[in-house]
Amino acid sequence: MKKFIIKGPNNAAKGEVNISGAKNSCLPLMAASILFNNKVILKNVPFVKDVYTMKDLLVSLGANVDVSESEKIMIINNKKKHKLIVPYKLVSTMRAGVLTMGPLLSRYPQKKIKVALGGGCALGVRDTNWHLAGFKSLGANFDLDKGYVNISSKKGLIGSRYKFPKVTVTGTSNVIMASILAKGTHYIKNISIEPEVIDLINFLNSSGANIKFLGKRTIKIRGVKELISGTHKIIGDRIEAFSYLCVGAITNGKILIKNINPKFLKSEISILKKIGHKIETKENSINFLPGKKLKNVNIKTGPYPNFATDNMPSILAVLTTVQGKSVIQETIFSNRFMAAPELNRMGAKISIKKNKAIIIGQKKLKSADCISSDLRSTFSIILGAIAAKGTSTISRIYHGLRGYYNLELKLKTIGIKITSKK
């Protein structure tokens, strides 16, 4: 099992980082390919572990998938009829597998579709009830049997109305995809407007779907008979981009982040500026410059355009070295602070009270042997090790490789002393 070894402290990281395509956009786009009778071409694909898992899932359903990692291209062909069972062995390693439910239901509404529920999640409850309620508003029925959701619609899917009780990213994507081939018009309220959801909507509309915004979080979808083929370039990964901005912040370095729309990170950039750092933005890049007098801050996560929960673990690590008392309130997941115990082992002072983290900034961190437990906490622990004096070893880094492409190489490029070993 691979480990990272990081020698610190690393000061004044410097250089450029080319941001990969967004994993959280790529996965629903891949699932959406099920809606198409012919070929889907995705460009700027991030070939991380989760993307390969979704590829395996599509192949298990009957799709033909060709990839070119060097060209960042994936070609998905769905000419054959799909198998209608989404197996637990694939969903259990990547919860985004649930995104196949909506497009399978849309394309085969009168067939019985079986999708394994993903089970427990390290971050807390990720309920699919809102997905299923959205499908029910279209006329689908479902039941649970032996860990699988059986779902179908005897009369086919028919447009109606549905309002999400709370903003959900995967729920929004799933119900949108279920509505594309339905009869009539479906109205969906309180949708997620995360850049990755907008990317999915843009792709579907450019490929022949009919989705229109009626307000900030309300859309109407007029069903179409079929989708033939589509080509799309995936947006840059805002979570990866912010992670490397945090490398700049914790080392007081100079980092140029390329291939990212700064508008995707308005709240996060605002926080870095409040801390005291300088940020310069252009149309497709962010230039991080170090600040001199750094200040503690208070942060509250929330649905876009608020501070992203996926970016919270990285800023948590940064604040361990900013003098004063900072507070982070997490509003999305019940167990998002899993990096805190590992950072505390490096000398950080973080206390958790319900959904809040209270951070007392320290002048120095010290190296430690650590274990990562989920995708985003991996990068948080890496940031702590980057700032800590001595050599740190981080185990179970496969969590991080699920979502960060060429992680070790990109860190080395900006001067971080990192190696890996089995």
TAJO-V947750 format. One record per pair of residues at least 12 apart in sequence whose C-alpha atoms are under 7 Angstrom apart, sorted by sequence separation. I is the first residue (numbers start at 1). GAP is how many residues later the second one is. D is the distance in Angstrom with one decimal. If there is no record, write none. Layout:
BEGIN
I/GAP/D
I/GAP/D
END
This chain:
BEGIN
64/12/5.8
65/12/6.4
140/12/5.4
141/12/5.9
210/12/5.4
277/12/6.3
278/12/6.1
349/12/6.9
63/13/6.7
64/13/5.1
140/13/4.4
210/13/6.9
277/13/5.1
278/13/6.1
63/14/5.8
64/14/6.6
101/14/6.7
139/14/6.1
277/14/4.0
348/14/6.4
63/15/4.9
209/15/6.4
276/15/5.1
241/16/6.6
140/17/6.7
276/17/6.1
348/17/6.4
62/18/6.5
139/18/5.4
276/18/4.9
347/18/5.1
367/18/6.2
26/19/6.8
62/19/6.9
138/19/5.2
139/19/6.2
172/19/5.6
208/19/6.1
262/19/6.4
275/19/5.2
276/19/6.3
346/19/5.4
347/19/5.9
378/19/6.6
62/20/5.1
138/20/5.1
172/20/6.1
207/20/6.7
275/20/4.7
346/20/4.8
61/21/5.2
62/21/6.2
138/21/5.5
275/21/6.1
334/21/6.9
346/21/5.5
367/21/5.1
378/21/6.7
379/21/6.8
47/22/6.6
61/22/4.7
138/22/6.1
207/22/6.6
238/22/6.8
261/22/6.3
262/22/6.7
275/22/6.5
346/22/5.7
365/22/6.5
366/22/4.5
367/22/5.5
372/22/6.9
378/22/5.3
21/23/5.2
23/23/6.3
61/23/6.8
95/23/5.7
137/23/6.2
159/23/6.2
167/23/6.1
168/23/7.0
169/23/5.3
207/23/5.1
236/23/6.0
237/23/6.9
261/23/4.9
262/23/6.6
309/23/6.6
345/23/6.5
365/23/4.4
366/23/4.8
367/23/5.0
369/23/5.4
370/23/6.1
371/23/5.5
372/23/6.3
21/24/5.4
22/24/6.8
27/24/6.5
137/24/6.5
158/24/5.3
159/24/5.9
167/24/5.8
168/24/5.8
173/24/6.3
193/24/6.8
236/24/5.0
260/24/5.0
261/24/6.5
262/24/6.4
313/24/6.9
364/24/6.8
365/24/6.2
366/24/6.5
367/24/5.5
368/24/4.9
369/24/4.7
370/24/4.8
371/24/4.7
372/24/5.6
375/24/4.7
376/24/6.8
21/25/5.1
91/25/6.6
137/25/6.1
157/25/4.9
158/25/4.7
159/25/5.0
160/25/6.6
161/25/5.7
162/25/6.3
163/25/5.7
164/25/6.3
167/25/5.4
192/25/6.9
259/25/5.4
260/25/5.5
330/25/5.4
367/25/4.8
368/25/6.7
369/25/6.0
370/25/6.2
371/25/6.0
372/25/6.3
374/25/5.3
375/25/4.6
20/26/5.6
46/26/6.9
92/26/5.0
157/26/6.3
158/26/6.1
159/26/4.6
160/26/4.8
161/26/4.7
162/26/5.0
163/26/4.4
164/26/5.5
191/26/5.0
238/26/6.3
258/26/6.4
259/26/6.0
296/26/6.1
313/26/6.9
329/26/5.8
330/26/6.2
373/26/6.8
27/27/6.8
45/27/4.9
91/27/5.5
92/27/6.9
159/27/4.0
160/27/6.3
161/27/5.9
162/27/6.3
163/27/5.9
164/27/6.7
190/27/4.9
191/27/6.4
238/27/6.7
258/27/4.5
295/27/6.6
296/27/6.4
329/27/4.5
375/27/6.6
44/28/5.0
45/28/5.8
85/28/6.2
86/28/6.2
87/28/6.8
88/28/5.0
134/28/6.1
189/28/5.9
190/28/6.1
257/28/5.5
258/28/6.6
294/28/6.4
295/28/6.8
296/28/5.5
298/28/5.4
299/28/6.3
300/28/5.8
301/28/6.4
320/28/5.6
328/28/5.5
329/28/6.6
342/28/5.9
375/28/6.7
43/29/5.9
44/29/6.3
45/29/6.9
84/29/5.0
85/29/4.7
86/29/4.7
87/29/5.8
180/29/6.4
189/29/4.4
203/29/6.1
257/29/5.0
296/29/6.0
297/29/5.0
298/29/4.7
299/29/4.7
300/29/4.6
301/29/5.3
302/29/6.0
320/29/6.9
327/29/6.8
328/29/5.1
43/30/4.7
84/30/6.2
85/30/5.9
86/30/6.0
117/30/5.9
188/30/5.7
189/30/6.6
256/30/5.9
257/30/6.1
296/30/5.1
297/30/6.8
298/30/5.8
299/30/6.2
300/30/6.1
301/30/5.8
302/30/6.5
327/30/5.7
328/30/6.7
42/31/5.7
43/31/6.6
116/31/6.0
117/31/5.8
188/31/5.5
256/31/4.4
327/31/4.7
42/32/5.2
116/32/4.3
117/32/6.9
187/32/5.9
188/32/6.3
255/32/6.0
256/32/6.1
326/32/6.0
327/32/6.2
41/33/5.8
42/33/6.4
57/33/6.5
115/33/5.3
116/33/6.3
187/33/4.4
255/33/5.1
325/33/6.9
326/33/5.1
41/34/4.6
114/34/6.0
115/34/5.3
130/34/6.7
186/34/5.6
187/34/6.4
254/34/5.5
255/34/7.0
325/34/5.6
326/34/6.5
40/35/5.7
41/35/6.5
114/35/5.5
115/35/6.8
185/35/6.6
186/35/5.1
254/35/5.0
325/35/4.7
39/36/6.9
40/36/5.1
114/36/4.7
185/36/5.5
186/36/6.4
253/36/6.6
254/36/6.5
324/36/5.7
325/36/6.5
39/37/5.7
40/37/6.4
53/37/7.0
113/37/5.6
114/37/6.6
185/37/4.3
253/37/5.7
323/37/6.9
324/37/5.5
39/38/4.5
112/38/6.4
113/38/5.2
184/38/5.9
185/38/6.1
252/38/4.9
267/38/6.9
323/38/4.3
339/38/5.0
343/38/6.4
38/39/5.6
39/39/6.7
112/39/5.8
113/39/6.3
184/39/5.7
267/39/5.8
268/39/5.9
320/39/6.2
322/39/4.7
323/39/6.2
338/39/6.4
342/39/6.8
38/40/5.6
112/40/5.1
131/40/4.9
135/40/6.4
183/40/5.4
248/40/6.6
267/40/5.3
319/40/6.8
320/40/6.6
321/40/4.8
322/40/6.8
37/41/5.8
38/41/5.5
111/41/5.8
130/41/6.4
134/41/5.8
180/41/6.8
182/41/4.9
249/41/6.8
320/41/4.6
321/41/5.0
339/41/6.4
343/41/6.2
36/42/6.6
37/42/5.6
110/42/5.6
179/42/6.7
181/42/4.9
319/42/6.2
320/42/6.0
321/42/6.0
339/42/6.2
346/42/6.9
33/43/6.9
54/43/6.8
109/43/5.6
110/43/5.0
131/43/6.6
180/43/5.1
181/43/5.1
245/43/6.6
321/43/6.9
34/44/6.4
50/44/6.5
109/44/5.3
110/44/5.0
131/44/6.3
179/44/6.6
180/44/6.4
181/44/5.8
110/45/6.9
181/45/6.5
110/46/5.7
105/47/6.8
109/47/5.3
109/48/6.4
313/63/6.3
317/63/5.5
313/64/5.8
314/65/6.5
310/66/6.4
314/66/4.6
317/66/6.2
313/67/5.3
317/67/5.8
31/68/6.1
35/68/5.6
246/68/6.5
250/68/5.3
27/69/6.9
31/69/5.2
34/69/5.9
195/69/6.7
242/69/6.8
246/69/6.7
249/69/6.7
34/70/6.6
28/71/6.3
32/71/6.0
99/71/6.9
106/71/6.9
239/71/6.6
243/71/6.1
31/72/7.0
35/72/6.0
102/72/4.7
106/72/4.5
239/72/6.0
246/72/6.6
101/73/7.0
102/73/6.0
105/73/6.0
106/73/6.5
103/74/5.2
106/74/6.8
107/74/6.8
99/75/5.6
102/75/5.3
103/75/5.3
106/75/5.6
102/76/4.2
106/76/6.6
194/110/5.3
193/111/6.4
167/136/7.0
247/136/6.5
251/136/6.6
250/137/6.5
32/145/6.7
240/164/6.9
25/171/4.6
29/171/6.1
24/172/6.3
25/174/6.8
40/189/5.5
41/189/6.3
42/189/5.9
43/189/6.1
44/189/5.7
45/189/6.6
37/190/6.3
38/190/5.4
39/190/4.9
40/190/4.8
41/190/4.6
42/190/5.2
43/190/4.5
44/190/5.5
36/191/4.9
37/191/5.0
38/191/5.2
39/191/6.7
40/191/5.8
41/191/6.4
42/191/5.9
43/191/6.1
35/192/6.5
36/192/5.2
37/192/6.9
42/192/7.0
36/193/6.0
26/208/6.6
25/209/6.8
124/209/5.8
123/210/5.9
124/210/5.1
123/211/6.4
124/211/5.3
22/212/6.6
123/212/4.6
21/213/5.6
22/213/5.9
123/213/5.4
21/214/5.6
22/214/5.1
23/214/6.8
21/215/4.4
22/215/3.7
20/216/5.8
21/216/5.3
19/217/6.2
20/217/6.0
19/218/6.4
19/221/6.8
19/222/6.1
13/235/6.1
13/238/6.0
19/238/6.9
12/239/5.0
14/239/5.7
15/239/6.8
16/239/5.8
17/239/6.3
18/239/6.3
19/239/6.0
11/240/4.7
12/240/5.1
13/240/4.4
14/240/4.9
15/240/5.3
16/240/4.6
17/240/5.1
18/240/4.9
19/240/5.4
10/241/6.2
11/241/6.7
12/241/3.7
13/241/6.2
14/241/5.4
15/241/6.3
16/241/6.0
17/241/6.1
18/241/6.1
19/241/6.6
11/242/6.9
12/242/6.7
122/252/6.9
49/352/6.2
50/352/5.1
48/353/6.4
49/353/4.5
50/353/6.7
48/354/5.6
49/354/6.9
48/355/5.7
48/356/6.4
48/357/5.4
47/358/6.6
46/359/6.5
10/376/5.5
8/377/6.6
9/377/5.7
10/377/5.9
8/378/5.4
9/378/4.6
6/379/6.2
7/379/7.0
8/379/5.9
9/379/5.0
6/380/6.5
8/380/5.3
9/380/4.8
23/380/6.4
8/381/4.8
9/381/6.9
8/382/5.3
7/383/5.7
8/383/6.3
7/384/4.4
6/385/5.6
7/385/6.5
5/386/6.8
6/386/5.3
5/387/5.7
6/387/6.5
5/388/4.6
4/389/5.7
5/389/6.4
3/390/6.7
4/390/5.1
3/391/5.5
4/391/6.7
3/392/4.7
2/393/6.9
3/393/6.5
17/393/6.6
2/394/6.8
3/394/6.0
1/395/6.9
2/395/6.5
15/398/6.9
16/398/6.8
15/399/4.8
14/400/4.9
13/401/5.5
14/401/6.4
13/402/5.5
13/403/6.8
10/406/6.2
7/410/5.5
6/411/5.7
7/411/6.6
6/412/4.5
5/413/5.6
6/413/6.6
4/414/6.8
5/414/5.3
4/415/5.8
5/415/5.9
4/416/4.5
3/417/5.4
4/417/6.7
2/418/6.6
3/418/5.4
2/419/5.5
3/419/6.0
2/420/4.3
1/421/5.2
END
